[in-house]
Amino acid sequence: MIDMKKALVYMVVCVILFMSLIPFLWFVNTSLKSTVEITTIPPVLFPAGTLESYRSAIDEYNLLHFVRNSLIVASITTVVTILISIVTGYAIARLRFAYKGLFMGSLLVVSMFPQISIAGPVWRILQHLGWLNSYQGLIIPYITLTLPLGVWILASFFKELPPELEAAARVDGCSHAQTLFRIIVPLSAPGVFTAAILVFIYAWNEFFFALLIMTQQDYQTLPVGIALFQGQYTMPWGEIAAASTVSTVPLVLMVFIFQKRIISGLTAGAVKG
Amino acid sequence: MRLSLAAREKVFAAALLTPSLLFVAVFAFYPILYSVYLSLHRIVLGLPSLGRPFIGLDNYRQLLGDGIALHSLLNTLVFVFTTTFFEILLGLVIALVIHQRFRGRGMVRAAILVPWAIPTVVSSQMWRFLFNDKYGLLNYALFRSDTGAYIAWLAHPATAFGAIVVADVWKTSSFAGLLILAGLQLIPDELYHAAKIDGASPWQRFRKITLPLIKPAVLIALLFRTMDAFRVFDLVFVMTQGGPADSTNVLQFYGYKKIFAEGMMGYGSTISVFVFIISLIISLFYIRVMGMRLFREG
């Protein structure tokens, strides 16, 4: 009986693994094929292996340029969002202030409403500021959209710390601000790191605002680049697969190294209430 | 002394909250109000000579008679229902399985996070390639080398819609699964032991213990998935561009096209406001069902 249950679990696990990984591995496989191999029927399972698509994606489609833009936008977004989330999250976790429920509710609304409901005005504001096609033009909306995520994770992390820590720090004469930055933040390094990973992934993957704001190739991020790859006569599938692999490999590495943190971050506060 | 302490806490709280309030106010709430303002005007980008006349509710009247908008609304709702249904169902299976103890569980959990971590644009291109009419893996899996039988999945309304549903379910079921898993982990083992001693069958234990106790987690997964499916955009942009014949056109894509491809800033904003109101209604509904769980303090 127990063995049957075990067998069933392993079987379902295998199906889940297969479904989760095979489609993407097939795309990685495609990125290593020659143009002829990509269009062959029956499909080539083991390509001879060529980096031709990567070379072409770099030389003809500016792949490294997109990577650079994505790195700049995602890193700055992450740093700023985390700094603001630390202070906001702390206030929510530990301080009393009026309309706290309303404040948290509005954060939740910001994180969930469809982007189109603010797209036109955000575009106009950025146009007025002359910030369309600029890094800050994309970073600022990204900070706004990732703040709820960062605040939510950090607030739930701060709540888990024993309040006696702060009481002790206060007795020792620390001010509010000193307590936060000298005691709480160092102790919350794992939570800060978790929030940072999730914010980075969000900013690295975001497409809608990047598409609106970055209309010139010079400033476009990877998702925009990959979505707009166009060949002259045929779809450049090899190049698309190569660029997709490049944009995804860092994320896959993060997922395998930080699996526990990511899962705890995704479910932070959501279930424990 | 006590009063001044309390006052100092208030000042400190205000200082801590100011930066996030500023961002959210300027780049989220003000734009929503600005959308309402724009929706009451006729504004066409590229035709500045028209000015920006105030036209009251004309745009809203136009929206009610706009067949494509209503079709997009219907598509969006069908998309939300089907994807959320399958995602919760698969998520439940995933959660129940990865909650078990087995060798390599950590690696399996990481592996199912892969679809979640992949940029949607990338998974969309990937599925577009798998559904390709000439050398897609799906056609080969179904028809082998009989290329004459190959189906152009993304060129027919029903199959194109099915394709974006499949791509979405593939990418986000694991997220639903993780939320439900978090709920499962809160159930104390003693409950199962006690039920076992009382002679409850595995099915009874699942029905009477597991299901009722993971209900809050399932509701939260439902909320997140519904709201996220409602704003589907990347998939449609990359895989179908709303076609064929608007069969995969969804509200967010339609609004984008009106504002940014056609320059109809006024009418497009009407769609923005409409979308915002619907999503607000959906989230209020969920919050009511959940009894404000999310906002409970402490």
Interface residues (C-beta under 8 A of the other chain):
Chain A: K6 V9 Y10 V12 V13 I16 L17 M19 S20 L21 P23 F24 W26 F27 T30 I38 T39 T40 I41 P42 P43 I84 S85 V87 T88 Y90 A91 L95 R96 F97 K100 G101 F103 M104 G105 S106 L107 L108 V109 V110 M112 F113 P114 Q115 I116 S117 I118 A119 G120 P121 V122 W123 R124 I125 I140 P141 I143 T144 L145 L147 V151 K159 H176 A177 I201 W204 N205 F207 F208 L211 L212 L222 P223 V224 I226 A227 W237 I240 A241 S244 S247 T248 L251 V252 M254 V255 F256 Q259 K260 I262 I263 L266 T267 G269 A270 V271 K272 G273
Chain B: R8 E9 K10 F12 A13 A14 A15 L16 L17 P19 S20 F23 V24 V26 F27 A28 F29 Y30 P31 I32 Y34 S35 L38 V93 I94 V97 I98 Q100 F102 G106 M107 V108 R109 A110 A111 I112 L113 V114 P115 A117 I118 P119 T120 V121 V122 S123 S124 Q125 M126 W127 F129 L130 N132 K134 Y135 L137 Y140 R144 S145 T147 W170 S174 F175 L178 L179 L181 A182 G183 L186 P216 A217 I220 F224 M227 D228 F230 R231 F233 D234 F237 V238 L251 Q252 G255 Y256 I259 F260 M265 G268 S269 I271 S272 V273 V275 F276 S279 L280 S283 R293 L294 F295 R296 E297 G298
